[in-house]
Amino acid sequence: MHKIRLKKSISKGVAVILCLWLTTLLPAGCGSRPAGTQQEPSTPAATESATRVITDMAGRQVEIPAKINTVYCAVPTAEAMMYSLAPEKMAAWVNEPSGDVKKYLSDRAKNLPVLGGWMGEKCTANLEEIAKLAPDLIIFMTDLDPVNKAAAGQTADSIMDQTKRPAVVMDSIFTSTPEVYRIMGDILGIQDRAEKLAAYCEQKMAAIGDMVAQIPEDKLVRVYYAEGTAGLATDPADSHHAEVLKFVRGKNVADVPAKSGQGMSPVSMEQVLAWNPDAVLVSSNSDGVKCYQNILSDASWNKVKAVKDGKVYLTPSLPFGWFDRPPNIMRILGIEWLASVLYPEYADINLNQEVKDFFSLFFNMDLRDEQVTELLNHSVKQ
């Protein structure tokens, strides 16, 4: 009996010791946990995802970094938008900015590398240098009309395949400008800045739209858009390159088919003489000044009503085109400029102040009067 009691005592002692040992392993307070509850397993804190999926303006779903620090624009069309929205995130230029352009750029922007891009039917992109740069995001921007939308998506897919970087498609159609700012503001995480620019664009578009809507049909100005060295190339009314003219209700006289790619449909001097426009807008693209001077001095052009009346205007182009080439966000200022040029009796616009306001908000640059004069050289009535 004694042996049996001893065994029981030993068993009880072991049980007590085991109980005490187990209680040291339990977290404090667990003994007071209400019945029916479970202790939550200990897990590491959830970390924020490094990527997210967005839907671009071509309807493509693209996985992009949650935080974007560097952006490469695959076409010049997107550069003005990026420079106005987040210049510190720009990684490169497609083409080398000219000396005149650099006068209106920040020191950082002046020294960015030049990597080429995907323009029209040609590709000048330096894939090796783009790979070294490894931008967080690439923007491909083009007019997303129903015909072009699928092709734009395919181009962006090709860019992604070639660069191994995420590429999104944005719409360069003029009336999409506010939406583009808001989408890019969300992508870049700078919604407040984007909203300021988008709201400004909407306000100016509404004001100019309301103003030109009041102009009687018989007062609308007939306009020829002269491109190329000789001025004998143009873009018709439905061309993406003539959107500013269409927006301000200038009557595009060019009755020619739109040329695919980068546009510039060829015309003859006889056609221009037959159209006999009230005003001529001269593209400020590379040969702009030469074309402007040629139109003013050539005997054939001097038979055109616009030339006789002194209504030949060089489209402003600094630091990016206000009218075209490439079509970009500066067309917001372009509609104010063109409305004041074509319809001075209807447009109550202080163009000097509007230019200063635009540069201050979009480019953080305070212009002097002489700089505004330079920007509008040959672009307003002398």
C-alpha positions, 0 to 999 in steps of 0.5 A, a space after each residue: 500500500 505504501 508503495 502505491 501511495 508513493 507512486 500516486 504522490 510522485 504522479 501528483 508532484 509531476 503533474 503539479 510541476 508540469 502544470 507550473 511549467 506550462 503556465 510559464 509558456 502561456 501569454 499574460 492574460 490568456 487565462 482571463 480570455 472569455 470562453 469561445 474566443 480564440 487567440 489570434 496567431 502572431 503574424 508579421 505586419 502586412 506590408 504595402 504592395 510594391 505594385 498595383 494594376 491600373 487601366 490606361 486610356 487604351 483600356 489596357 491593364 498594366 501593372 506599375 510600381 506603387 511609387 513612381 520616381 522616374 518617367 520616360 516619355 516615349 513620344 514628344 507629345 507627352 513631354 510637355 504634360 510631364 514637364 508641367 506635372 512632375 518635372 522632377 520625375 522626368 528621366 530623359 528627352 526624346 529629342 535634344 531641346 534647342 537653345 531657344 527651348 532651353 531658355 524656358 527649361 529648368 537647369 535639371 531639364 536642360 541636362 537630361 539625356 536624349 534617348 530617342 523614341 517611338 514617333 509615327 512610323 519610325 523608332 529612334 529609341 536607344 534601347 540600350 540606354 533606356 535599359 540602363 536608365 530603367 525608368 519606373 514608367 514609360 508613357 506612350 501618348 497619341 490620339 485615341 480615336 476609335 481607329 487608332 486605339 487598338 494600334 496604340 495599345 499594340 505599340 505600347 505592348 511592343 514598347 514593354 516587350 522591348 524595354 521590359 518596363 511598364 508602359 501606359 497609353 495616354 490620349 493626346 486628343 485636345 479635349 482629353 487634356 483635363 482627364 489625362 492630368 487627373 489620370 496621371 496625377 493618380 498614377 504618380 500620386 500627385 493628385 492635388 497638383 494634377 487637379 489644379 492643372 486639370 481645372 485650369 484647362 477646363 476653365 479655359 476651354 469652357 471660356 473660349 468655347 463659349 466665346 467662339 460659340 457666339 460668333 455668327 457663321 458669316 464672321 468665321 475666318 477662313 484659314 490655311 495651315 501652312 507646313 513645310 519649307 514652302 508652305 505647301 503641306 497642310 492638315 485638314 479640318 479633321 486632322 489631329 494636327 488641326 484641333 486648335 483651329 477647329 476648337 476656335 471655329 476657324 474654317 480650315 480651307 484645306 479640302 484634302 485627305 488627311 495623311 496618315 502617320 505624322 500628317 502634312 498632306 501635300 498641296 499645290 500653289 494653285 490650290 492655295 490660290 483657289 482657297 484664298 484664305 483670310 488668314 494663314 497660320 505657319 507651322 513653327 516646326 523646324 522650317 517655320 521661320 524660313 516658311 514664314 519669310 518665304 510666304 511674305 516674300 514670294 510673288 505667288 503667295 502675295 496674291 493670297 488675301 491673307 498675305 495682302 491683308 497682313 494676316 500671316 501668323 507663325 504659330 508660337 512654339 516655346 518651350 513646346 508647340 502651342 498649336 501643333 507638332 507635337 500636339 500637347 498641353 500647351 494648346 490650352 494657351 494656344 486656343 487663347 492665342 488663336 482666338 485673340 488673333 482670329 477674332 479680336 473683336 470678340 475675344 476679350 483676352 489680355 494675352 500678355 497676362 494669360 501667357 504669364 499666368 500659364 507659365 507661372 502655373 504650369 512651368 513655375 516660371 515668372 515671365 518678363 514682358 520682353 519674354 512674352 514678346 519673344 514668345 509671340 514674335 511673328 505670331 500676332 498682328 504687327 
